[in-house]
Amino acid sequence: MTERSPAFLLVIYGGGLLFGAGLAISQMARPEVVLDFLQLEDFGLLFVMGGGAAVTGLAIAIGTSLDRPAPLTGTPYGRRLRSMDRDVLLGGAIFGVGWGLSGICPGAAYASVGIGNWPILIAVAGMLLGAFLKTRLR
């Protein structure tokens, strides 16, 4: 594992806090809101995801157009392409089923614990167990 600078770790921590706060403020850390979206009863999640996709798309477009390395890592900006194979499809299906059953995705699950939703720890334990099993089976 490469050594990370303190500034880089601070940016990661700050980004995580900002992401979690955004999920909490937008109510997306509440499984019932997500389940309402999946049942086509509330489309707020669509706007939250759209806003996040727009900001990410802009950051990637600007970052990849620059002819200089990333300021904190020194690595060049670039896209990481992944082919659509069996593992991607299977992982996406498992993710989707877990999201539908629990009403929460991994990032929002941690934010949900942060706002005091302790029963969501069951879903977090399931995610950790799934990650562990995946590494053992691979």
Contacts in CASP RR format, 6 or more apart in sequence:
PFRMAT RR
TARGET T0000
AUTHOR 0000-0000-0000
METHOD contacts of the structure
MODEL  1
MTERSPAFLLVIYGGGLLFGAGLAISQMARPEVVLDFLQLEDFGLLFVMG
GGAAVTGLAIAIGTSLDRPAPLTGTPYGRRLRSMDRDVLLGGAIFGVGWG
LSGICPGAAYASVGIGNWPILIAVAGMLLGAFLKTRLR
4 12 0 8 1.000
5 72 0 8 1.000
7 72 0 8 1.000
8 72 0 8 1.000
8 73 0 8 1.000
11 72 0 8 1.000
19 107 0 8 1.000
19 111 0 8 1.000
20 29 0 8 1.000
20 107 0 8 1.000
20 110 0 8 1.000
20 111 0 8 1.000
21 111 0 8 1.000
22 28 0 8 1.000
22 111 0 8 1.000
23 29 0 8 1.000
23 107 0 8 1.000
23 108 0 8 1.000
23 111 0 8 1.000
23 112 0 8 1.000
24 111 0 8 1.000
24 114 0 8 1.000
24 115 0 8 1.000
26 44 0 8 1.000
26 48 0 8 1.000
27 33 0 8 1.000
28 34 0 8 1.000
28 45 0 8 1.000
28 48 0 8 1.000
28 108 0 8 1.000
28 111 0 8 1.000
29 104 0 8 1.000
29 108 0 8 1.000
29 111 0 8 1.000
29 112 0 8 1.000
29 114 0 8 1.000
29 115 0 8 1.000
29 117 0 8 1.000
30 112 0 8 1.000
30 117 0 8 1.000
31 102 0 8 1.000
31 103 0 8 1.000
31 104 0 8 1.000
31 112 0 8 1.000
31 117 0 8 1.000
31 120 0 8 1.000
33 42 0 8 1.000
33 44 0 8 1.000
33 45 0 8 1.000
34 45 0 8 1.000
34 99 0 8 1.000
34 103 0 8 1.000
34 104 0 8 1.000
34 105 0 8 1.000
34 108 0 8 1.000
35 100 0 8 1.000
35 103 0 8 1.000
36 42 0 8 1.000
37 43 0 8 1.000
37 44 0 8 1.000
37 45 0 8 1.000
37 46 0 8 1.000
38 99 0 8 1.000
38 100 0 8 1.000
38 103 0 8 1.000
60 79 0 8 1.000
63 77 0 8 1.000
64 77 0 8 1.000
64 78 0 8 1.000
64 79 0 8 1.000
66 77 0 8 1.000
69 75 0 8 1.000
69 76 0 8 1.000
69 77 0 8 1.000
70 76 0 8 1.000
70 77 0 8 1.000
82 88 0 8 1.000
95 105 0 8 1.000
98 123 0 8 1.000
99 105 0 8 1.000
102 109 0 8 1.000
102 120 0 8 1.000
102 123 0 8 1.000
103 123 0 8 1.000
104 112 0 8 1.000
104 120 0 8 1.000
104 123 0 8 1.000
106 127 0 8 1.000
109 120 0 8 1.000
109 123 0 8 1.000
109 124 0 8 1.000
109 127 0 8 1.000
110 124 0 8 1.000
112 120 0 8 1.000
113 120 0 8 1.000
113 121 0 8 1.000
113 124 0 8 1.000
END
